[in-house]
Amino acid sequence: TDKLRVPEALTFDDVLLRPKESRVEPDEADVSTRVSTNVEVNVPILSAAMDTVTESEMAIAMARQGGLGVLHRNLDVDEAAAEVERVKRADELVIRDVVTADPDQTVREVDTMMERKGVSGAPVTDEEGDVLGIISGTDIRPYLEVGESDEVREAMTDEVVTAGEDVTAREALELMYEHKIERVPIVDDDGHLTGLVTMQGILQRREYGNAARDEGGHLRVGVAVGPFETDRAVTVDEAGADVLFIDCAHAHNLNVIDGAREIQESVEADVVVGNVGTREAAEDVVDFADGIKVGIGPGSICTTRVVSGAGMPQITAIAEVADVAADEDVPVIADGGIRYSGDAIKAIAAGADAVMLGSYFAGTDEAPGRVITVDGKKYKQYRGMGSVGAMQSGDGDRYLKDEPDEDEEYVPEGVEAAEPYKGSLESELHQLVGGMQSGMGYVGAETIPAFKQRSEFVRVSSAGQTEGHPHDVMITDEAPNYSPS
Ligand code: RVP
């Protein structure tokens, strides 16, 4: 019957990139891309909106490395807005919540306060906020033994170099060199303290030359919102989110599309709609979405396909969606199922502009949660947002229509797991991006758009797949970018 004449759908292991003539050296390949119509990043990678993957610490680290973190939505709305603000403030030139000292405090008190707040100097202000002086560890040290009960006004430097709100990093640095100082208080027209620029802050910004920043120089951040959470969307938008991600396991649900459309009309940020996995779904969202996210069931912790019997192997899903999105110039994000850098670059070859990963980052220091040790090996928790645990600790309606009554049970579409502990995000990203650039080198494409055009797949048999992994050997030293799955 016709029911049995079924189309084939492919995933990562079914295909390889056909090597092509090339003059592209991998480290010269430019991996900058767009995640949504108005938001560019310098590496094509997003961290998943999951409560064991992305909170502000991960988002800050991702953006500093040039990618984008997407904050999960198992947080109450105010906390979500505060998380956005934390990312936005992280690399700010002007620090706003300045630790100040009072001229009547004793040297001992100020020393303790600075140590507790983790700063090494503080402007001294009066009640009106006028800057009277500045005090640092260097000023305090001579007093500590003999005059620790002396007042700050005795010990402080009272000739303070200040700057106005419009100071640039370069100007601030020049002031610092000229006067041999490490911090410059920022004052308004009336001389009231409004912020502080520090040498350490400026140097830190320089260290992250590839960071993904908005027009104002702040780190970029994405936030997941439910399709019916217009209030949350508006709140995090006002807090400064660059991109909102409609967080839904089946965005081809027409009610979800209505909700997403309403959110898109209510916010300034770009709105990426997902997840979808078919051409038809893409056609129904492409007219209003600023980006489309693809993935029905490929995630490492996801049981959607087993539980519901529905899903689309990821390479075919990406290709179908990208076909539609390309015509309207809407970026596509491939979400889930990526285990190796090779999978990530195959996703781009299939038509994605960027990729989103969960398990790959869940074991890093920057992911929420603590390191646990089992049988001498270190792990971090990683769980699906549709797992029982995640649904219980959030409103969880990504996978759940109604909260079950007490005696009813959840029908989860995800599992709770653990990921081997991996250390810093930076080294994980280095391997991921480096591997993707190698792929671009093999195909001979210098940019992501060129790679999308030029790349071609070959179909791999299961014998071919076995051949592609280390085989017939015993691995003695684990490589930083390969572990047998
Ligand atoms: P992976 O990188 O393979 O670990 O997949 C991460 C993705 O899996 C997420 O970005 C999300 O789309 C999906 N996910 C998250 N929770 C669940 C679930 O519980 N089924 N799935």
Residues whose N, C-alpha, C, O or C-beta is under 5 A from the ligand:
A	BS01	RVP	A48 A49 P298 G299 S300 I301 C302 T303 D335 G336 G337 I338 M356 L357 G358 S359 Y360 G384 M385 G386 S387 E413 G414 V415
